[in-house]
Amino acid sequence: MIEVGIPLGFESWTANLGLAPADRDDFAMVVSTLPCTTATVFTRSLFAGPCVTVSRPVAAARTARGHVVLAKNANVATGDEGLRNALEVRERAALLAGVSSEELIIASTGVIGVQYPMDTIRTRFGALPTTGSPLDVPAIARAIMTTDTSEKVSSRRVGEATILGIAKGVGMIEPDMATMLSFIYTDAEVPAQDLDDVFRDVVQRTYNSVSIDTDTSTSDTAAIFANGAAGPVDLDLFREMLTEVCTDLVKMIARDGEGASKLIEVTVTGAITESQARTVAKTIVNSPLVKTMVHGEDPNWGRIVMAIGKCQDERTIDPAKVQVGFGDHVVYPASSAVTDLAPVRNHLAGDEVAINVDLGIGQAGWTVYGCDLTEGYIRINADYTT
C-alpha cells in the first residue's frame, strides 16, 4: 500500500470498460466536488489523438473539475469515429459525475489505430455508480497503466494543503510540452494564472526532462487541479513541493522504463544557459551507446564525450574545458581522472547511475532522467500488439 496524503474534495471512479483484460481496471475518473483552477499541457505531436483535441478547449478555460482516462487504447488515428467516441465517453462520464462535459479533460493511452469497443463501453458505463468513492489513489494509478510494472504516486504537504500526483509511462517517452499521462490534485487555493505559470515551469524541469526512448507519444497529457478546499498557500513553497512531487514521478517513470534495469540521472553544469545544459544532458541520456554502456556497467567515458560532440550547434562548448564523471568519480580529462576504476565500476553496478558533466564555460545547469537500454525493451516493443 502506497502511503500518500489525500487532498480534500476529490472523488474517484475506476472500472473495467472492456479495453483491458477482465482482471484489471482500464477506466479512471477523478472529479473535484468544488470548482477548480487548472493548468494543462499536451503533446505537440502532429498525430495527437481525438482525446487531446477534445480536451484542449477545456484546458484553455482553466476551470476543469477533473479528468477521465481510458487505458490500453490510445484512440489515435481513428478519424471522425474516434472523435465522436471520445466526445461520447466524456459525456457519459460527465453525466455519471454530475458535472458539465466541458469541465472534464479526457485522455487515452495504449495501442494506436484501434476504435473503442463502444457497445461494451456503453453497457458497462450503465452499471457504474452515480456516486464516486473517496479518492482511491492506488486504484486510480493502476487503472491508467499500460506496460507499467508499478504504480507511480507521490505527495507533499504545503501548509494545510496537500499536493498529490499520479503518472503512467514507461515507453514512447520523449515529451514535448507535456508528459505521458500525469494528474496532480491539490486542495491548495492557487489563482489560475499563478497555477499555470508554476505548472509550466515545473513541467519543463521535470516531465520535459525525462526520456526513455526519444519517441514522443501522440497522447501526452499533464494536468493539475486546485480546488482551494484547504485555503491559500505560499506560492514559492507550493512551487517547491510541486517540483518535488513531479521529480518523484519522473524518477519512477525512468526507473520503470520498458525493460530498464537502471535509472540514469545526467546533470550538466557550467553551461552558459539552461537551454544549453538541457540540450547536452538530453543528448547524453538519449544516446543508445550511453544507455548500453550503462547497462553493461562499462566505464567507457568515450561515449559521453561522443554524445557531447553531437551538440554541433553549441559552438561555445570547448572540449578542453569539459569534465566528465560517474557519480563522484572524474574520468575525463586524464589530468583529473581517477586511476583506479574499481570505484567507478561499483557505481555503475548500482541501480541508479549518475553521469555528471561540467562544461566549464558558465554558471547554468540542468538535470535529466532516463534509463538503460536492454534486451527487455526490444522484446516488449517487438511483441507489443502481436
C-alpha positions as CSV (number, residue, x, y, z in Angstrom):
1,M,0.0,0.0,0.0
2,I,1.4,3.4,-1.0
3,E,1.2,5.9,1.9
4,V,0.2,9.3,0.5
5,G,-1.5,12.4,1.6
6,I,-5.0,12.8,0.3
7,P,-6.3,16.3,-0.7
8,L,-9.8,17.3,0.3
9,G,-12.7,17.5,-2.1
10,F,-12.0,14.8,-4.7
11,E,-13.9,11.7,-5.7
12,S,-12.9,8.8,-7.9
13,W,-14.3,6.0,-10.1
14,T,-12.4,3.1,-11.5
15,A,-13.8,0.2,-13.6
16,N,-13.1,-2.2,-16.4
17,L,-14.9,-1.0,-19.6
18,G,-13.7,-3.8,-21.8
19,L,-10.4,-2.4,-23.1
20,A,-8.1,-4.4,-20.8
21,P,-8.3,-8.0,-19.6
22,A,-11.0,-8.6,-17.1
23,D,-8.7,-8.9,-14.1
24,R,-7.8,-5.2,-14.2
25,D,-9.4,-1.8,-14.5
26,D,-9.0,0.4,-17.6
27,F,-11.1,3.4,-16.7
28,A,-10.3,6.0,-14.1
29,M,-12.1,9.3,-13.4
30,V,-11.4,11.9,-10.7
31,V,-13.6,14.9,-10.1
32,S,-13.5,17.7,-7.6
33,T,-16.6,18.3,-5.6
34,L,-15.7,22.0,-5.8
35,P,-14.8,24.3,-8.7
36,C,-11.1,24.3,-9.6
37,T,-8.4,26.3,-11.2
38,T,-6.4,24.2,-13.6
39,A,-3.4,24.1,-15.8
40,T,-2.8,21.6,-18.5
41,V,-0.1,20.8,-21.2
42,F,-0.4,18.4,-24.1
43,T,1.7,16.7,-26.7
44,R,2.5,18.6,-29.8
45,S,2.6,15.5,-32.0
46,L,1.1,16.0,-35.4
47,F,-0.9,12.8,-34.8
48,A,-2.4,14.0,-31.5
49,G,-5.4,11.8,-30.6
50,P,-9.1,12.9,-30.5
51,C,-8.9,13.0,-26.7
52,V,-6.3,15.7,-26.9
53,T,-8.3,17.6,-29.5
54,V,-11.4,17.4,-27.3
55,S,-9.6,18.4,-24.1
56,R,-7.7,21.5,-25.4
57,P,-10.7,23.9,-25.3
58,V,-11.5,22.7,-21.8
59,A,-7.9,23.3,-20.7
60,A,-7.9,26.8,-22.2
61,A,-10.7,27.8,-19.8
62,R,-8.6,26.8,-16.8
63,T,-11.7,25.6,-14.8
64,A,-11.8,21.9,-15.4
65,R,-13.1,19.9,-12.4
66,G,-11.5,16.6,-13.3
67,H,-10.4,14.0,-15.8
68,V,-11.4,10.7,-17.5
69,V,-8.7,8.2,-18.6
70,L,-9.1,5.1,-20.7
71,A,-6.1,2.7,-20.8
72,K,-5.0,0.1,-23.3
73,N,-6.4,2.0,-26.3
74,A,-4.9,5.3,-27.4
75,N,-7.9,6.2,-29.7
76,V,-5.4,7.8,-32.1
77,A,-5.6,7.7,-35.9
78,T,-9.2,6.7,-35.6
79,G,-10.8,9.5,-37.7
80,D,-14.2,11.1,-37.2
81,E,-15.5,7.9,-35.5
82,G,-12.7,8.2,-32.9
83,L,-13.6,11.8,-32.3
84,R,-17.3,11.0,-31.8
85,N,-16.4,8.2,-29.4
86,A,-14.2,10.5,-27.3
87,L,-17.0,13.0,-27.1
88,E,-19.5,10.3,-26.1
89,V,-17.2,8.8,-23.4
90,R,-16.7,12.2,-21.9
91,E,-20.4,13.0,-22.0
92,R,-21.3,9.7,-20.3
93,A,-18.6,10.3,-17.7
94,A,-19.9,13.8,-17.0
95,L,-23.4,12.6,-16.5
96,L,-22.2,10.0,-14.1
97,A,-20.3,12.6,-12.1
98,G,-23.0,15.2,-12.3
99,V,-20.8,17.9,-13.9
100,S,-20.7,19.5,-17.3
101,S,-18.7,17.7,-20.0
102,E,-16.9,21.0,-20.6
103,E,-15.4,20.6,-17.1
104,L,-13.7,17.2,-17.9
105,I,-10.4,16.5,-19.6
106,I,-10.3,13.1,-21.3
107,A,-7.1,11.2,-22.0
108,S,-6.5,7.8,-23.6
109,T,-3.4,5.6,-23.7
110,G,-2.4,2.4,-25.4
111,V,-2.5,0.9,-28.9
112,I,-2.8,3.3,-31.8
113,G,-5.3,2.9,-34.7
114,V,-8.0,0.8,-32.9
115,Q,-11.5,2.0,-32.3
116,Y,-13.0,1.9,-28.8
117,P,-15.4,-1.1,-28.3
118,M,-18.3,1.3,-27.8
119,D,-21.1,-1.3,-27.3
120,T,-19.2,-2.8,-24.4
121,I,-18.3,0.6,-23.0
122,R,-21.9,1.8,-23.1
123,T,-23.1,-1.3,-21.3
124,R,-20.5,-1.1,-18.6
125,F,-21.0,2.6,-18.1
126,G,-24.6,1.8,-17.3
127,A,-23.5,-0.3,-14.4
128,L,-21.3,2.3,-12.7
129,P,-22.4,4.0,-9.5
130,T,-23.5,7.7,-9.8
131,T,-21.6,8.5,-6.6
132,G,-17.9,8.4,-6.5
133,S,-15.7,6.9,-3.8
134,P,-13.3,8.8,-1.6
135,L,-10.1,9.3,-3.7
136,D,-8.7,5.8,-4.1
137,V,-5.1,6.6,-5.1
138,P,-3.7,3.1,-5.8
139,A,-6.8,2.1,-7.8
140,I,-6.5,5.2,-10.0
141,A,-2.8,4.8,-10.5
142,R,-3.3,1.1,-11.5
143,A,-6.2,1.8,-13.9
144,I,-4.2,4.3,-16.0
145,M,-1.2,1.9,-16.6
146,T,-0.4,0.3,-19.9
147,T,3.0,-1.6,-19.8
148,D,3.9,0.0,-16.5
149,T,5.0,-2.5,-13.9
150,S,4.3,-0.4,-10.8
151,E,2.0,2.4,-9.7
152,K,3.5,5.9,-9.8
153,V,2.3,8.1,-6.9
154,S,3.8,10.9,-4.8
155,S,2.5,13.6,-2.4
156,R,3.7,16.5,-0.3
157,R,2.2,18.9,2.3
158,V,2.1,22.7,1.7
159,G,0.9,24.3,5.0
160,E,-2.6,22.9,5.5
161,A,-2.9,21.7,1.9
162,T,-1.8,18.5,0.1
163,I,-0.3,18.0,-3.4
164,L,-0.9,14.5,-4.8
165,G,0.4,13.3,-8.1
166,I,0.0,10.2,-10.2
167,A,1.5,9.2,-13.5
168,K,1.9,6.5,-16.1
169,G,4.5,5.9,-18.7
170,V,7.4,3.6,-19.4
171,G,7.9,3.8,-23.2
172,M,7.3,6.1,-26.2
173,I,8.7,8.9,-23.9
174,E,10.4,12.0,-25.2
175,P,7.9,14.7,-24.1
176,D,7.3,17.9,-25.9
177,M,5.3,20.3,-23.7
178,A,3.8,17.6,-21.6
179,T,4.4,14.1,-20.3
180,M,3.0,10.6,-20.8
181,L,-0.1,10.9,-18.5
182,S,0.1,12.7,-15.2
183,F,-2.5,14.2,-13.0
184,I,-1.9,16.4,-9.9
185,Y,-4.7,17.1,-7.4
186,T,-4.4,19.7,-4.6
187,D,-6.7,21.4,-2.2
188,A,-4.5,24.5,-2.2
189,E,-6.1,27.7,-3.3
190,V,-4.0,29.0,-6.2
191,P,-5.1,31.6,-8.7
192,A,-5.4,30.4,-12.3
193,Q,-2.6,32.4,-13.8
194,D,-0.2,31.7,-10.9
195,L,-1.1,28.0,-11.2
196,D,-0.5,28.0,-15.0
197,D,2.9,29.8,-14.6
198,V,4.1,27.5,-11.9
199,F,2.9,24.3,-13.6
200,R,4.5,25.1,-16.9
201,D,7.9,25.9,-15.3
202,V,7.7,22.6,-13.2
203,V,6.8,20.6,-16.3
204,Q,9.8,21.9,-18.1
205,R,12.1,21.0,-15.3
206,T,10.6,17.5,-14.7
207,Y,8.4,15.9,-17.2
208,N,10.2,17.6,-20.1
209,S,13.5,16.4,-18.7
210,V,12.8,12.7,-18.8
211,S,13.4,10.4,-21.8
212,I,13.1,6.7,-22.2
213,D,13.5,6.1,-26.0
214,T,13.3,9.5,-27.8
215,D,9.8,8.8,-29.1
216,T,7.1,11.4,-28.4
217,S,3.6,10.0,-27.6
218,T,0.5,11.0,-29.5
219,S,-1.4,11.3,-26.3
220,D,0.8,13.1,-23.7
221,T,-1.3,15.0,-21.2
222,A,-0.3,16.6,-17.8
223,A,-2.9,18.5,-15.7
224,I,-3.2,19.9,-12.2
225,F,-6.5,20.6,-10.4
226,A,-6.6,23.0,-7.5
227,N,-9.9,23.3,-5.6
228,G,-8.9,25.5,-2.8
229,A,-10.6,23.5,-0.1
230,A,-7.6,23.9,2.3
231,G,-7.2,27.6,1.6
232,P,-4.3,29.7,0.2
233,V,-0.7,28.7,0.4
234,D,2.7,30.3,0.0
235,L,3.3,30.2,-3.8
236,D,7.1,29.7,-3.6
237,L,6.6,26.8,-1.2
238,F,3.9,25.4,-3.5
239,R,6.3,25.6,-6.4
240,E,9.0,23.8,-4.4
241,M,6.7,21.0,-3.3
242,L,5.1,20.5,-6.7
243,T,8.6,20.2,-8.2
244,E,9.4,17.5,-5.6
245,V,6.2,15.6,-6.4
246,C,6.8,15.7,-10.2
247,T,10.5,14.9,-9.8
248,D,9.5,11.8,-7.8
249,L,7.1,10.8,-10.6
250,V,9.7,11.4,-13.3
251,K,12.2,9.1,-11.5
252,M,9.6,6.4,-11.1
253,I,8.9,6.7,-14.9
254,A,12.6,6.5,-15.8
255,R,13.2,3.6,-13.3
256,D,10.2,1.7,-14.8
257,G,11.3,2.3,-18.4
258,E,10.4,-0.6,-20.6
259,G,13.0,-3.3,-19.9
260,A,15.0,-1.0,-17.8
261,S,17.4,-2.2,-15.0
262,K,18.9,1.2,-14.1
263,L,17.9,4.8,-13.6
264,I,20.2,7.2,-15.3
265,E,20.5,10.8,-13.9
266,V,22.5,13.2,-16.1
267,T,23.5,16.5,-14.6
268,V,25.2,19.2,-16.8
269,T,26.7,22.2,-15.0
270,G,29.0,25.0,-16.1
271,A,26.8,25.9,-19.2
272,I,26.2,29.4,-20.5
273,T,22.4,28.9,-20.4
274,E,20.0,26.4,-19.0
275,S,18.9,25.7,-22.6
276,Q,22.5,24.7,-23.5
277,A,22.8,22.5,-20.4
278,R,19.5,20.8,-21.1
279,T,20.4,20.1,-24.7
280,V,23.7,18.5,-23.7
281,A,22.1,16.4,-20.9
282,K,19.3,15.2,-23.2
283,T,21.7,14.2,-25.9
284,I,23.7,12.1,-23.4
285,V,20.7,10.4,-21.9
286,N,19.2,9.7,-25.3
287,S,22.3,8.1,-26.8
288,P,21.8,4.3,-27.4
289,L,25.6,3.8,-26.9
290,V,25.5,5.6,-23.5
291,K,22.4,3.6,-22.5
292,T,24.0,0.3,-23.4
293,M,27.3,1.3,-21.8
294,V,25.4,1.9,-18.5
295,H,23.5,-1.4,-18.9
296,G,26.9,-3.2,-19.4
297,E,28.4,-1.4,-16.4
298,D,31.3,-0.4,-18.6
299,P,33.1,2.9,-17.6
300,N,33.5,3.9,-21.2
301,W,33.5,7.7,-20.8
302,G,34.3,8.0,-24.6
303,R,30.6,7.5,-25.2
304,I,29.8,10.5,-23.0
305,V,32.2,12.9,-24.9
306,M,30.9,11.4,-28.2
307,A,27.4,12.5,-27.2
308,I,28.5,15.9,-26.2
309,G,30.3,16.2,-29.5
310,K,26.9,15.7,-31.3
311,C,25.7,19.0,-30.0
312,Q,27.1,20.7,-33.0
313,D,25.1,23.9,-32.8
314,E,26.5,24.6,-29.3
315,R,29.6,26.3,-30.7
316,T,30.7,27.8,-27.3
317,I,31.5,24.3,-25.9
318,D,35.3,23.9,-25.6
319,P,36.4,20.2,-25.3
320,A,39.5,21.4,-23.4
321,K,37.2,22.7,-20.6
322,V,34.9,19.7,-20.3
323,Q,34.9,17.4,-17.3
324,V,33.1,14.1,-17.1
325,G,32.4,11.9,-14.1
326,F,30.4,8.9,-13.0
327,G,29.0,9.8,-9.5
328,D,31.8,11.4,-7.6
329,H,34.5,9.9,-9.8
330,V,36.0,12.1,-12.5
331,V,37.0,10.0,-15.6
332,Y,37.9,12.8,-18.0
333,P,40.2,14.7,-18.6
334,A,43.2,12.5,-17.9
335,S,44.8,15.1,-15.7
336,S,41.9,14.9,-13.2
337,A,40.8,11.3,-13.8
338,V,40.8,8.5,-11.2
339,T,43.4,5.9,-11.8
340,D,41.6,3.1,-10.0
341,L,38.4,2.2,-11.9
342,A,37.1,-0.2,-9.3
343,P,35.0,2.6,-7.5
344,V,33.7,3.7,-10.9
345,R,32.6,0.1,-11.8
346,N,31.0,-0.2,-8.3
347,H,28.9,3.0,-9.1
348,L,27.9,1.6,-12.5
349,A,26.8,-1.6,-10.8
350,G,24.1,0.1,-8.8
351,D,20.5,0.6,-9.9
352,E,21.0,4.4,-10.1
353,V,23.8,5.8,-12.2
354,A,24.8,9.5,-12.1
355,I,26.6,11.0,-15.1
356,N,28.0,14.4,-14.3
357,V,29.3,16.8,-16.9
358,D,30.8,20.2,-16.3
359,L,31.2,22.3,-19.4
360,G,33.4,24.9,-17.6
361,I,32.1,27.9,-19.6
362,G,29.2,29.3,-17.5
363,Q,27.0,29.1,-14.4
364,A,23.9,27.4,-15.7
365,G,22.9,23.7,-15.2
366,W,20.2,21.2,-15.8
367,T,19.3,17.6,-14.8
368,V,17.5,15.0,-16.9
369,Y,16.4,11.4,-16.2
370,G,16.4,8.3,-18.3
371,C,17.2,4.5,-18.2
372,D,19.5,1.9,-19.7
373,L,18.7,0.1,-22.9
374,T,18.2,-3.7,-22.5
375,E,17.1,-6.8,-24.4
376,G,13.8,-6.4,-22.5
377,Y,13.0,-3.1,-24.2
378,I,13.4,-4.8,-27.6
379,R,11.2,-7.8,-26.6
380,I,8.4,-5.7,-25.1
381,N,8.1,-3.5,-28.2
382,A,8.7,-6.2,-30.7
383,D,5.7,-8.1,-29.3
384,Y,3.5,-5.1,-28.3
385,T,0.5,-5.8,-30.5
386,T,1.0,-9.4,-31.7
